[in-house]
């Protein structure tokens, strides 16, 4: 009797062990990570950054009543927390015309100033009581505020480093700037201030991916392809006199030089700029 009970116990233990092994094998050899926890921890880690560089680019290609349009934008920043300084470089191309700008936002004593270069002349204006945290100032990190849910995909490599790949669903508001550009270029809405919000309200789920460094827990990349979602938004318009077809709508952002970026220095001309009153 005792031998039979031992046999049964041993069989049950073996079955449990086999089940665990098979479960782990199905997940690539280790239990699946909790995507929600990883994203929350990455958000907290990001807000504690001392310095970083980041870039975000977007491409939108579409036709409005068969007329082709193409917009490309890129935004690069260098951020340091103490003393707070942010260098921002923006570039854009629309209808074959290129434009670029460079600006700085920096603390000086107990005030924060915004420095801009217009027609080769630097000006500075009071920035007011702005949020200087990385989450507020680095646009790639700001995307995290529009995340609705997370799903773990797998562990992979990115730039020779082990990372967690996570599928994200975003609030439709992440598309606001894109829809505003398309509506304006296409001449839709006849000046209506509600058309963009109506389009956002009709949008399907927006999917994307983020990559979190396995060792540091820092977010290092975000990719978003909203081509199909934005195309459906414009195809679902009732009675519109403008037909819009989206062929490409993608966004990608990266973060690097985490806590080891070179100190941001104001150009001498910017430091010597005269204060001007902010309009409005």
ZADO-1210 file (C-alpha; in nm, 4 decimals, padded with zeros to 6 digits):
<atoms>
<atom x="00.0000" y="00.0000" z="00.0000" code="UNK" pos="1"/>
<atom x="00.2769" y="00.2381" z="00.0973" code="UNK" pos="2"/>
<atom x="00.4671" y="00.1550" z="-00.2228" code="UNK" pos="3"/>
<atom x="00.1538" y="00.2246" z="-00.4300" code="UNK" pos="4"/>
<atom x="00.1054" y="00.5665" z="-00.2676" code="UNK" pos="5"/>
<atom x="00.4687" y="00.6567" z="-00.3311" code="UNK" pos="6"/>
<atom x="00.4257" y="00.5535" z="-00.6945" code="UNK" pos="7"/>
<atom x="00.1146" y="00.7718" z="-00.7307" code="UNK" pos="8"/>
<atom x="00.2893" y="01.0690" z="-00.5676" code="UNK" pos="9"/>
<atom x="00.5916" y="01.0257" z="-00.7898" code="UNK" pos="10"/>
<atom x="00.3733" y="01.0035" z="-01.1008" code="UNK" pos="11"/>
<atom x="00.1843" y="01.3211" z="-01.0059" code="UNK" pos="12"/>
<atom x="00.5086" y="01.5082" z="-00.9408" code="UNK" pos="13"/>
<atom x="00.6476" y="01.3922" z="-01.2755" code="UNK" pos="14"/>
<atom x="00.3333" y="01.5053" z="-01.4581" code="UNK" pos="15"/>
<atom x="00.3532" y="01.8454" z="-01.2911" code="UNK" pos="16"/>
<atom x="00.7196" y="01.8813" z="-01.3841" code="UNK" pos="17"/>
<atom x="00.6538" y="01.7845" z="-01.7470" code="UNK" pos="18"/>
<atom x="00.3678" y="02.0335" z="-01.7613" code="UNK" pos="19"/>
<atom x="00.5898" y="02.3134" z="-01.6349" code="UNK" pos="20"/>
<atom x="00.8631" y="02.2267" z="-01.8822" code="UNK" pos="21"/>
<atom x="00.6204" y="02.2237" z="-02.1742" code="UNK" pos="22"/>
<atom x="00.4689" y="02.5528" z="-02.0613" code="UNK" pos="23"/>
<atom x="00.8101" y="02.7155" z="-02.0405" code="UNK" pos="24"/>
<atom x="00.9117" y="02.5756" z="-02.3767" code="UNK" pos="25"/>
<atom x="00.6024" y="02.7266" z="-02.5351" code="UNK" pos="26"/>
<atom x="00.7151" y="03.0619" z="-02.4031" code="UNK" pos="27"/>
<atom x="01.0664" y="03.0386" z="-02.5411" code="UNK" pos="28"/>
<atom x="01.2227" y="02.8663" z="-02.2445" code="UNK" pos="29"/>
<atom x="01.1057" y="03.0935" z="-01.9649" code="UNK" pos="30"/>
<atom x="00.7748" y="03.2225" z="-01.8304" code="UNK" pos="31"/>
<atom x="00.6241" y="03.5122" z="-02.0284" code="UNK" pos="32"/>
<atom x="00.7035" y="03.8529" z="-01.8798" code="UNK" pos="33"/>
<atom x="00.4288" y="04.0875" z="-01.7610" code="UNK" pos="34"/>
<atom x="00.4054" y="04.3543" z="-02.0295" code="UNK" pos="35"/>
<atom x="00.2120" y="04.5972" z="-01.8106" code="UNK" pos="36"/>
<atom x="00.4722" y="04.5819" z="-01.5357" code="UNK" pos="37"/>
<atom x="00.7572" y="04.6285" z="-01.7851" code="UNK" pos="38"/>
<atom x="00.5968" y="04.9377" z="-01.9399" code="UNK" pos="39"/>
<atom x="00.5138" y="05.0918" z="-01.6022" code="UNK" pos="40"/>
<atom x="00.8669" y="05.0335" z="-01.4788" code="UNK" pos="41"/>
<atom x="01.0112" y="05.1746" z="-01.8035" code="UNK" pos="42"/>
<atom x="00.7968" y="05.4855" z="-01.7581" code="UNK" pos="43"/>
<atom x="00.9282" y="05.5333" z="-01.4063" code="UNK" pos="44"/>
<atom x="01.2855" y="05.4715" z="-01.5187" code="UNK" pos="45"/>
<atom x="01.2469" y="05.7215" z="-01.8026" code="UNK" pos="46"/>
<atom x="01.1302" y="05.9933" z="-01.5660" code="UNK" pos="47"/>
<atom x="01.4496" y="05.9477" z="-01.3674" code="UNK" pos="48"/>
<atom x="01.6824" y="06.0007" z="-01.6640" code="UNK" pos="49"/>
<atom x="01.9744" y="06.2362" z="-01.6071" code="UNK" pos="50"/>
<atom x="02.0420" y="06.2793" z="-01.9785" code="UNK" pos="51"/>
<atom x="01.9669" y="06.1252" z="-02.3165" code="UNK" pos="52"/>
<atom x="01.9370" y="06.1872" z="-02.6869" code="UNK" pos="53"/>
<atom x="01.6208" y="06.0986" z="-02.8764" code="UNK" pos="54"/>
<atom x="01.4790" y="06.1188" z="-03.2251" code="UNK" pos="55"/>
<atom x="01.1372" y="06.0691" z="-03.3756" code="UNK" pos="56"/>
<atom x="01.0414" y="06.0635" z="-03.7418" code="UNK" pos="57"/>
<atom x="00.7139" y="06.0305" z="-03.9259" code="UNK" pos="58"/>
<atom x="00.6078" y="05.9832" z="-04.2860" code="UNK" pos="59"/>
<atom x="00.2602" y="06.0401" z="-04.4239" code="UNK" pos="60"/>
<atom x="00.1779" y="05.9782" z="-04.7898" code="UNK" pos="61"/>
<atom x="-00.1735" y="06.0130" z="-04.9295" code="UNK" pos="62"/>
<atom x="-00.3894" y="06.1419" z="-05.2119" code="UNK" pos="63"/>
<atom x="-00.6818" y="06.3834" z="-05.1829" code="UNK" pos="64"/>
<atom x="-00.9096" y="06.3653" z="-05.4866" code="UNK" pos="65"/>
<atom x="-00.6215" y="06.1901" z="-05.6643" code="UNK" pos="66"/>
<atom x="-00.3729" y="06.4698" z="-05.5884" code="UNK" pos="67"/>
<atom x="-00.0625" y="06.3253" z="-05.4178" code="UNK" pos="68"/>
<atom x="00.0787" y="06.4604" z="-05.0911" code="UNK" pos="69"/>
<atom x="00.3843" y="06.3585" z="-04.8928" code="UNK" pos="70"/>
<atom x="00.4979" y="06.4828" z="-04.5504" code="UNK" pos="71"/>
<atom x="00.8159" y="06.3819" z="-04.3697" code="UNK" pos="72"/>
<atom x="00.9129" y="06.5194" z="-04.0305" code="UNK" pos="73"/>
<atom x="01.1957" y="06.4475" z="-03.7899" code="UNK" pos="74"/>
<atom x="01.2599" y="06.5789" z="-03.4418" code="UNK" pos="75"/>
<atom x="01.5845" y="06.5256" z="-03.2522" code="UNK" pos="76"/>
<atom x="01.6483" y="06.6321" z="-02.8941" code="UNK" pos="77"/>
<atom x="01.9332" y="06.6308" z="-02.6463" code="UNK" pos="78"/>
<atom x="01.8089" y="06.6374" z="-02.2879" code="UNK" pos="79"/>
<atom x="01.9803" y="06.6962" z="-01.9556" code="UNK" pos="80"/>
<atom x="01.8055" y="06.7168" z="-01.6214" code="UNK" pos="81"/>
<atom x="02.0452" y="06.9292" z="-01.4117" code="UNK" pos="82"/>
<atom x="02.0626" y="07.2067" z="-01.4949" code="UNK" pos="83"/>
<atom x="01.7611" y="07.1545" z="-01.7178" code="UNK" pos="84"/>
<atom x="01.8568" y="07.2095" z="-02.0817" code="UNK" pos="85"/>
<atom x="01.6907" y="07.0829" z="-02.3974" code="UNK" pos="86"/>
<atom x="01.8194" y="07.1195" z="-02.7512" code="UNK" pos="87"/>
<atom x="01.5547" y="07.0640" z="-03.0172" code="UNK" pos="88"/>
<atom x="01.6154" y="07.0253" z="-03.3910" code="UNK" pos="89"/>
<atom x="01.3183" y="06.9888" z="-03.6238" code="UNK" pos="90"/>
<atom x="01.3178" y="06.9145" z="-03.9946" code="UNK" pos="91"/>
<atom x="01.0249" y="06.8759" z="-04.2307" code="UNK" pos="92"/>
<atom x="00.9577" y="06.8207" z="-04.5994" code="UNK" pos="93"/>
<atom x="00.6218" y="06.8932" z="-04.7585" code="UNK" pos="94"/>
<atom x="00.5443" y="06.9179" z="-05.1285" code="UNK" pos="95"/>
<atom x="00.9166" y="06.9052" z="-05.1999" code="UNK" pos="96"/>
<atom x="00.9936" y="07.2063" z="-04.9796" code="UNK" pos="97"/>
<atom x="01.2277" y="07.1511" z="-04.6869" code="UNK" pos="98"/>
<atom x="01.2347" y="07.3465" z="-04.3621" code="UNK" pos="99"/>
<atom x="01.4369" y="07.3211" z="-04.0415" code="UNK" pos="100"/>
<atom x="01.4646" y="07.4933" z="-03.7052" code="UNK" pos="101"/>
<atom x="01.6748" y="07.4772" z="-03.3916" code="UNK" pos="102"/>
<atom x="01.5745" y="07.5867" z="-03.0445" code="UNK" pos="103"/>
<atom x="01.6754" y="07.5515" z="-02.6812" code="UNK" pos="104"/>
<atom x="01.4872" y="07.5489" z="-02.3542" code="UNK" pos="105"/>
<atom x="01.7077" y="07.6058" z="-02.0522" code="UNK" pos="106"/>
<atom x="01.7037" y="07.6966" z="-01.6859" code="UNK" pos="107"/>
<atom x="01.8875" y="08.0089" z="-01.5764" code="UNK" pos="108"/>
<atom x="01.8684" y="08.0578" z="-01.2029" code="UNK" pos="109"/>
<atom x="01.5065" y="08.0241" z="-01.0974" code="UNK" pos="110"/>
<atom x="01.3677" y="08.0925" z="-01.4461" code="UNK" pos="111"/>
<atom x="01.3319" y="07.8813" z="-01.7583" code="UNK" pos="112"/>
<atom x="01.3843" y="08.0418" z="-02.0981" code="UNK" pos="113"/>
<atom x="01.2991" y="07.9410" z="-02.4532" code="UNK" pos="114"/>
<atom x="01.5582" y="08.0360" z="-02.7167" code="UNK" pos="115"/>
<atom x="01.4659" y="08.0431" z="-03.0853" code="UNK" pos="116"/>
<atom x="01.6500" y="08.1414" z="-03.3994" code="UNK" pos="117"/>
<atom x="01.4459" y="08.3435" z="-03.6480" code="UNK" pos="118"/>
<atom x="01.6108" y="08.4630" z="-03.9681" code="UNK" pos="119"/>
<atom x="01.9528" y="08.4163" z="-03.8135" code="UNK" pos="120"/>
<atom x="01.8715" y="08.6146" z="-03.4994" code="UNK" pos="121"/>
<atom x="01.8378" y="08.4544" z="-03.1576" code="UNK" pos="122"/>
<atom x="01.5564" y="08.5592" z="-02.9258" code="UNK" pos="123"/>
<atom x="01.4546" y="08.4413" z="-02.5812" code="UNK" pos="124"/>
<atom x="01.1164" y="08.4352" z="-02.4137" code="UNK" pos="125"/>
<atom x="01.0108" y="08.3260" z="-02.0669" code="UNK" pos="126"/>
<atom x="00.8972" y="07.9623" z="-02.0794" code="UNK" pos="127"/>
<atom x="00.6949" y="07.9897" z="-01.7609" code="UNK" pos="128"/>
<atom x="00.6360" y="07.7114" z="-01.5146" code="UNK" pos="129"/>
<atom x="00.6807" y="07.4155" z="-01.7504" code="UNK" pos="130"/>
<atom x="00.7241" y="07.0492" z="-01.6645" code="UNK" pos="131"/>
<atom x="01.0936" y="06.9714" z="-01.7191" code="UNK" pos="132"/>
<atom x="01.0753" y="06.5935" z="-01.6655" code="UNK" pos="133"/>
<atom x="01.1881" y="06.3638" z="-01.9493" code="UNK" pos="134"/>
<atom x="00.8344" y="06.2278" z="-01.9943" code="UNK" pos="135"/>
<atom x="00.7113" y="06.5813" z="-02.0672" code="UNK" pos="136"/>
<atom x="01.0041" y="06.7005" z="-02.2792" code="UNK" pos="137"/>
<atom x="01.1075" y="06.3990" z="-02.4904" code="UNK" pos="138"/>
<atom x="00.8417" y="06.3310" z="-02.7518" code="UNK" pos="139"/>
<atom x="00.9184" y="05.9590" z="-02.7833" code="UNK" pos="140"/>
<atom x="00.8498" y="05.9203" z="-02.4118" code="UNK" pos="141"/>
<atom x="00.5318" y="06.1291" z="-02.4351" code="UNK" pos="142"/>
<atom x="00.3848" y="05.8516" z="-02.6500" code="UNK" pos="143"/>
<atom x="00.3609" y="05.6426" z="-02.3336" code="UNK" pos="144"/>
<atom x="00.0819" y="05.8674" z="-02.2069" code="UNK" pos="145"/>
<atom x="-00.1380" y="05.7477" z="-02.4968" code="UNK" pos="146"/>
<atom x="-00.0876" y="05.3749" z="-02.4268" code="UNK" pos="147"/>
<atom x="-00.4109" y="05.1919" z="-02.3421" code="UNK" pos="148"/>
<atom x="-00.2889" y="04.8330" z="-02.3098" code="UNK" pos="149"/>
<atom x="00.0196" y="04.6151" z="-02.3482" code="UNK" pos="150"/>
<atom x="00.0878" y="04.2584" z="-02.4648" code="UNK" pos="151"/>
<atom x="00.4192" y="04.0778" z="-02.4349" code="UNK" pos="152"/>
<atom x="00.5529" y="03.9502" z="-02.7676" code="UNK" pos="153"/>
<atom x="00.8972" y="03.8016" z="-02.7056" code="UNK" pos="154"/>
<atom x="01.2546" y="03.8663" z="-02.6060" code="UNK" pos="155"/>
<atom x="01.4676" y="03.9675" z="-02.9036" code="UNK" pos="156"/>
<atom x="01.7775" y="04.1706" z="-02.9904" code="UNK" pos="157"/>
<atom x="01.8067" y="04.5320" z="-03.0991" code="UNK" pos="158"/>
<atom x="02.1430" y="04.6859" z="-03.1793" code="UNK" pos="159"/>
<atom x="02.3104" y="04.3758" z="-03.0327" code="UNK" pos="160"/>
<atom x="02.1293" y="04.4147" z="-02.6986" code="UNK" pos="161"/>
<atom x="01.8606" y="04.1949" z="-02.5442" code="UNK" pos="162"/>
<atom x="01.5244" y="04.3704" z="-02.5352" code="UNK" pos="163"/>
<atom x="01.1616" y="04.2961" z="-02.4536" code="UNK" pos="164"/>
<atom x="00.9331" y="04.3482" z="-02.7536" code="UNK" pos="165"/>
<atom x="00.5857" y="04.4580" z="-02.6447" code="UNK" pos="166"/>
<atom x="00.2751" y="04.5209" z="-02.8521" code="UNK" pos="167"/>
<atom x="00.0964" y="04.8412" z="-02.7532" code="UNK" pos="168"/>
<atom x="-00.2502" y="04.9750" z="-02.8222" code="UNK" pos="169"/>
<atom x="-00.2728" y="05.3527" z="-02.8273" code="UNK" pos="170"/>
<atom x="-00.5496" y="05.6014" z="-02.7665" code="UNK" pos="171"/>
<atom x="-00.6554" y="05.7536" z="-03.0987" code="UNK" pos="172"/>
<atom x="-00.5314" y="06.0938" z="-02.9786" code="UNK" pos="173"/>
<atom x="-00.1823" y="05.9796" z="-03.0769" code="UNK" pos="174"/>
<atom x="-00.2990" y="06.0493" z="-03.4363" code="UNK" pos="175"/>
<atom x="-00.4199" y="06.4054" z="-03.3730" code="UNK" pos="176"/>
<atom x="-00.1240" y="06.5845" z="-03.5327" code="UNK" pos="177"/>
<atom x="-00.1318" y="06.3531" z="-03.8343" code="UNK" pos="178"/>
<atom x="-00.5045" y="06.4017" z="-03.8943" code="UNK" pos="179"/>
<atom x="-00.4719" y="06.7781" z="-03.8552" code="UNK" pos="180"/>
<atom x="-00.2040" y="06.7851" z="-04.1265" code="UNK" pos="181"/>
<atom x="-00.4097" y="06.5717" z="-04.3665" code="UNK" pos="182"/>
<atom x="-00.7312" y="06.7676" z="-04.3099" code="UNK" pos="183"/>
<atom x="-00.5543" y="07.1003" z="-04.3646" code="UNK" pos="184"/>
<atom x="-00.3705" y="06.9862" z="-04.6782" code="UNK" pos="185"/>
<atom x="-00.6842" y="06.8299" z="-04.8277" code="UNK" pos="186"/>
<atom x="-00.8981" y="07.1378" z="-04.7566" code="UNK" pos="187"/>
<atom x="-01.1538" y="06.9390" z="-04.5622" code="UNK" pos="188"/>
<atom x="-01.4072" y="07.0565" z="-04.3091" code="UNK" pos="189"/>
<atom x="-01.4435" y="07.4096" z="-04.4463" code="UNK" pos="190"/>
<atom x="-01.2919" y="07.5561" z="-04.1327" code="UNK" pos="191"/>
<atom x="-01.4777" y="07.3259" z="-03.8942" code="UNK" pos="192"/>
<atom x="-01.3062" y="07.3030" z="-03.5577" code="UNK" pos="193"/>
<atom x="-01.4664" y="06.9673" z="-03.4786" code="UNK" pos="194"/>
<atom x="-01.3778" y="06.7578" z="-03.7815" code="UNK" pos="195"/>
<atom x="-01.0464" y="06.6311" z="-03.6420" code="UNK" pos="196"/>
<atom x="-01.2091" y="06.5264" z="-03.3144" code="UNK" pos="197"/>
<atom x="-01.4866" y="06.3520" z="-03.5064" code="UNK" pos="198"/>
<atom x="-01.2266" y="06.1617" z="-03.7071" code="UNK" pos="199"/>
<atom x="-01.0415" y="06.0655" z="-03.3898" code="UNK" pos="200"/>
<atom x="-01.3636" y="05.9421" z="-03.2308" code="UNK" pos="201"/>
<atom x="-01.4234" y="05.7117" z="-03.5278" code="UNK" pos="202"/>
<atom x="-01.0719" y="05.5643" z="-03.5325" code="UNK" pos="203"/>
<atom x="-01.0119" y="05.1946" z="-03.4719" code="UNK" pos="204"/>
<atom x="-00.7492" y="05.0665" z="-03.2335" code="UNK" pos="205"/>
<atom x="-00.4018" y="05.1974" z="-03.3093" code="UNK" pos="206"/>
<atom x="-00.1297" y="04.9344" z="-03.2703" code="UNK" pos="207"/>
<atom x="00.2434" y="04.9719" z="-03.2265" code="UNK" pos="208"/>
<atom x="00.5477" y="04.8152" z="-03.0653" code="UNK" pos="209"/>
<atom x="00.7940" y="04.9257" z="-02.8040" code="UNK" pos="210"/>
<atom x="01.1289" y="04.7804" z="-02.7097" code="UNK" pos="211"/>
<atom x="01.2584" y="04.7858" z="-02.3516" code="UNK" pos="212"/>
<atom x="01.6208" y="04.7112" z="-02.2700" code="UNK" pos="213"/>
<atom x="01.6316" y="04.3905" z="-02.0650" code="UNK" pos="214"/>
<atom x="01.9217" y="04.4989" z="-01.8436" code="UNK" pos="215"/>
<atom x="01.8402" y="04.8650" z="-01.7742" code="UNK" pos="216"/>
<atom x="01.4604" y="04.8538" z="-01.8031" code="UNK" pos="217"/>
<atom x="01.4738" y="05.1655" z="-02.0216" code="UNK" pos="218"/>
<atom x="01.2530" y="05.2245" z="-02.3241" code="UNK" pos="219"/>
<atom x="01.4784" y="05.2385" z="-02.6312" code="UNK" pos="220"/>
<atom x="01.2428" y="05.2330" z="-02.9315" code="UNK" pos="221"/>
<atom x="00.8800" y="05.2793" z="-03.0369" code="UNK" pos="222"/>
<atom x="00.7334" y="05.1919" z="-03.3790" code="UNK" pos="223"/>
<atom x="00.3818" y="05.2704" z="-03.4951" code="UNK" pos="224"/>
<atom x="00.2224" y="05.1893" z="-03.8322" code="UNK" pos="225"/>
<atom x="-00.1206" y="05.3512" z="-03.8550" code="UNK" pos="226"/>
<atom x="-00.1632" y="05.3267" z="-04.2330" code="UNK" pos="227"/>
<atom x="-00.4699" y="05.1002" z="-04.2306" code="UNK" pos="228"/>
<atom x="-00.6303" y="05.2741" z="-03.9319" code="UNK" pos="229"/>
<atom x="-00.6025" y="05.6234" z="-04.0803" code="UNK" pos="230"/>
<atom x="-00.7154" y="05.5006" z="-04.4220" code="UNK" pos="231"/>
<atom x="-01.0331" y="05.3542" z="-04.2693" code="UNK" pos="232"/>
<atom x="-01.0975" y="05.6786" z="-04.0812" code="UNK" pos="233"/>
<atom x="-01.1159" y="05.8776" z="-04.4054" code="UNK" pos="234"/>
<atom x="-01.3068" y="05.6076" z="-04.5940" code="UNK" pos="235"/>
<atom x="-01.5783" y="05.6079" z="-04.3273" code="UNK" pos="236"/>
<atom x="-01.6623" y="05.9774" z="-04.3766" code="UNK" pos="237"/>
<atom x="-02.0230" y="06.0203" z="-04.4846" code="UNK" pos="238"/>
<atom x="-02.0983" y="06.2661" z="-04.7611" code="UNK" pos="239"/>
<atom x="-01.7490" y="06.4141" z="-04.7836" code="UNK" pos="240"/>
<atom x="-01.6562" y="06.5986" z="-05.1043" code="UNK" pos="241"/>
<atom x="-01.2889" y="06.5024" z="-05.0702" code="UNK" pos="242"/>
<atom x="-01.1722" y="06.1444" z="-05.1199" code="UNK" pos="243"/>
<atom x="-00.8594" y="06.0658" z="-04.9199" code="UNK" pos="244"/>
<atom x="-00.6521" y="05.7507" z="-04.9639" code="UNK" pos="245"/>
<atom x="-00.3648" y="05.6858" z="-04.7251" code="UNK" pos="246"/>
<atom x="-00.0733" y="05.4821" z="-04.8628" code="UNK" pos="247"/>
<atom x="00.1694" y="05.5324" z="-04.5741" code="UNK" pos="248"/>
<atom x="00.1435" y="05.6587" z="-04.2170" code="UNK" pos="249"/>
<atom x="00.4303" y="05.5490" z="-03.9950" code="UNK" pos="250"/>
<atom x="00.6120" y="05.6817" z="-03.6909" code="UNK" pos="251"/>
<atom x="00.9326" y="05.5663" z="-03.5271" code="UNK" pos="252"/>
<atom x="01.1252" y="05.6942" z="-03.2262" code="UNK" pos="253"/>
<atom x="01.4487" y="05.5970" z="-03.0533" code="UNK" pos="254"/>
<atom x="01.6296" y="05.6903" z="-02.7329" code="UNK" pos="255"/>
<atom x="02.0043" y="05.6637" z="-02.6838" code="UNK" pos="256"/>
<atom x="02.3015" y="05.7890" z="-02.4811" code="UNK" pos="257"/>
<atom x="02.0986" y="05.7136" z="-02.1693" code="UNK" pos="258"/>
<atom x="02.2541" y="05.8919" z="-01.8712" code="UNK" pos="259"/>
<atom x="02.5708" y="05.9569" z="-02.0712" code="UNK" pos="260"/>
<atom x="02.4751" y="06.2218" z="-02.3271" code="UNK" pos="261"/>
<atom x="02.7146" y="06.5108" z="-02.3813" code="UNK" pos="262"/>
<atom x="02.6177" y="06.8217" z="-02.1826" code="UNK" pos="263"/>
<atom x="02.3946" y="07.0576" z="-02.3799" code="UNK" pos="264"/>
<atom x="02.5532" y="07.4004" z="-02.4254" code="UNK" pos="265"/>
<atom x="02.3710" y="07.7124" z="-02.5386" code="UNK" pos="266"/>
<atom x="02.5315" y="07.8841" z="-02.8383" code="UNK" pos="267"/>
<atom x="02.6999" y="08.2087" z="-02.7369" code="UNK" pos="268"/>
<atom x="02.4629" y="08.4088" z="-02.9546" code="UNK" pos="269"/>
<atom x="02.1626" y="08.2497" z="-02.7835" code="UNK" pos="270"/>
<atom x="02.3022" y="08.3223" z="-02.4381" code="UNK" pos="271"/>
<atom x="02.3393" y="08.6870" z="-02.5346" code="UNK" pos="272"/>
<atom x="01.9911" y="08.7128" z="-02.6874" code="UNK" pos="273"/>
<atom x="01.7558" y="08.9891" z="-02.5772" code="UNK" pos="274"/>
<atom x="01.4292" y="08.8974" z="-02.4113" code="UNK" pos="275"/>
<atom x="01.1106" y="08.9437" z="-02.6083" code="UNK" pos="276"/>
<atom x="00.7583" y="08.9171" z="-02.4737" code="UNK" pos="277"/>
<atom x="00.5711" y="08.6050" z="-02.5684" code="UNK" pos="278"/>
<atom x="00.2763" y="08.6749" z="-02.7953" code="UNK" pos="279"/>
<atom x="-00.0715" y="08.5963" z="-02.6729" code="UNK" pos="280"/>
</atoms>
